[in-house]
Amino acid sequence: MCFVTTLPSPVGLLTLASDGTALTGLWLEGQKYYAAGLAATAKEKSLSVFDAARDWLDAYFARAPLPPLPPLSPKGTPFRQAVWQQLLEIPCGTVTTYGALAEALRQRGLAASPRAVGGAVGRNPISILIPCHRVVGSGGSLTGYAGGVERKRFLLELEGVDMTGLHLPVCGTAL
């Protein structure tokens, strides 16, 4: 069974999905891959995992101390799961690159290229809580955020990231 709810936020309406126990999706309205994998039979329901996610998001957007993450259960290949786990290890207020993530995965014995990592990061089904917005291009480009680069910049500034050296991409599909 799949359940959904929506929440307003400073980055627009958020759609959350759950299997009844854990969060399985969190999408920003209009993002690329919006509601990917969400069952057409999903039903609106009040769940404690949605309450926990709302509490976490409220604290995050208020720049308040964060409560523990709600249970997360993103669905994906083993490689994507490994990438998403790496994303959870990026501290709030910092950024890393696709190349650095690929190197970290290679050190763990997984074959990974920056491009493959980028594909997995872009298909992260639980935006914000699994912080794919903290990954930037090697030259400091705010490229590759499925929610849009303006939202990515907003989230990074909210977290207090030093934006010196970071910039919006000037052309291409990352806009």
C-alpha positions in Angstrom: 0.0 0.0 0.0 1.2 3.5 -0.8 0.1 6.7 1.0 0.7 10.3 0.2 0.3 13.8 1.7 1.3 17.3 0.6 3.0 20.0 2.6 3.6 23.7 1.8 7.2 24.8 2.1 9.4 27.8 1.2 10.4 25.9 -2.0 6.8 25.1 -3.0 4.4 22.3 -2.4 6.0 19.1 -1.3 4.5 15.7 -2.0 5.5 12.9 0.4 4.9 9.2 0.0 5.1 6.3 2.4 4.6 2.6 2.6 2.9 3.1 6.0 6.1 2.8 8.0 8.9 4.8 6.2 9.1 7.7 3.9 9.5 6.4 0.3 9.3 9.7 -1.6 9.5 13.5 -1.2 9.2 15.6 -4.4 9.1 19.3 -5.0 6.3 20.4 -7.2 7.4 20.4 -10.9 10.7 18.6 -10.3 12.2 16.2 -12.8 11.1 12.7 -12.1 8.2 14.0 -10.0 6.5 11.1 -8.2 8.6 8.5 -10.0 7.6 5.1 -8.9 4.5 6.4 -7.0 1.6 4.0 -7.3 -1.5 5.3 -9.1 -3.5 3.8 -6.2 -1.7 6.0 -3.6 -4.2 7.2 -1.0 -4.1 10.4 1.2 -3.7 9.4 4.8 -2.4 10.9 8.0 0.7 8.9 9.2 3.2 9.3 12.0 6.0 9.1 9.5 4.5 12.1 7.7 4.3 14.0 11.0 8.0 13.2 11.7 8.9 14.4 8.2 6.9 17.6 8.7 8.6 18.2 12.0 12.0 17.7 10.4 11.2 20.0 7.5 9.7 22.7 9.8 13.0 22.7 11.8 15.1 22.6 8.7 13.4 25.6 7.1 13.4 27.5 10.4 17.2 26.8 10.8 16.4 25.2 14.1 18.1 22.1 15.6 17.0 19.1 13.5 15.2 16.2 15.1 16.2 12.7 13.9 15.3 11.9 10.3 12.1 9.9 9.9 12.5 6.3 8.7 13.6 6.4 5.0 13.1 3.7 2.5 14.0 4.9 -1.0 13.5 2.3 -3.7 16.4 1.9 -6.2 19.2 -0.3 -7.5 22.0 -1.2 -5.2 24.2 1.4 -6.8 21.7 4.1 -6.3 21.2 3.0 -2.7 25.0 3.3 -2.2 25.0 6.8 -3.7 22.0 7.9 -1.6 23.7 6.6 1.5 26.7 8.7 0.7 24.4 11.8 0.4 23.2 11.2 3.9 26.8 11.5 5.1 27.3 15.1 3.7 27.1 17.4 6.6 24.5 20.2 6.6 26.1 23.5 5.4 28.7 21.8 3.2 28.9 20.6 -0.4 30.8 18.0 -2.2 31.2 17.1 -5.9 30.0 14.2 -8.1 33.7 13.3 -8.5 34.3 13.1 -4.8 31.3 10.9 -4.3 32.5 8.6 -7.1 35.9 8.4 -5.5 34.4 7.6 -2.1 32.4 4.8 -3.7 35.4 3.4 -5.5 37.3 3.3 -2.2 34.4 1.2 -0.9 35.0 -1.2 -3.8 32.2 0.0 -6.1 32.8 0.9 -9.7 31.6 4.5 -10.0 32.1 7.5 -12.3 31.0 11.1 -11.7 28.5 10.7 -14.5 27.0 7.5 -13.0 26.9 9.2 -9.6 25.1 12.2 -11.2 22.5 9.9 -12.6 21.8 8.3 -9.2 21.8 11.7 -7.4 19.3 13.1 -10.0 16.9 10.2 -9.3 17.0 10.5 -5.5 13.3 10.0 -4.6 13.5 11.7 -1.2 14.6 15.3 -1.9 15.9 17.5 0.9 16.0 14.8 3.6 18.5 12.9 1.4 20.5 16.0 0.6 21.2 15.7 -3.2 21.2 19.5 -3.3 24.6 19.4 -1.5 26.4 18.0 -4.6 27.9 20.4 -7.1 30.0 20.2 -10.3 33.8 20.0 -10.0 34.0 23.7 -11.1 31.5 24.9 -8.6 28.5 24.8 -10.9 25.1 24.3 -9.2 24.2 21.8 -11.8 22.1 18.8 -11.7 19.3 19.4 -9.2 16.0 17.8 -10.3 14.2 20.5 -8.3 15.9 23.3 -10.3 19.1 25.2 -9.7 17.3 28.2 -8.1 15.8 25.9 -5.4 19.3 24.3 -5.0 20.8 27.7 -4.4 18.0 28.6 -1.9 18.6 25.4 0.0 22.4 25.8 0.1 22.0 29.5 1.2 19.5 28.4 3.9 22.1 25.9 5.2 24.7 28.7 5.3 27.0 27.2 2.6 29.8 29.6 1.6 28.6 30.4 -1.9 32.0 31.8 -2.9 33.1 29.9 -5.9 29.7 28.4 -6.6 27.7 29.6 -9.6 24.7 28.9 -11.7 25.4 27.0 -14.9 25.4 29.2 -18.0 23.9 26.8 -20.5 22.9 23.2 -21.0 20.3 20.9 -19.5 21.3 21.6 -15.9 19.3 24.8 -15.9 
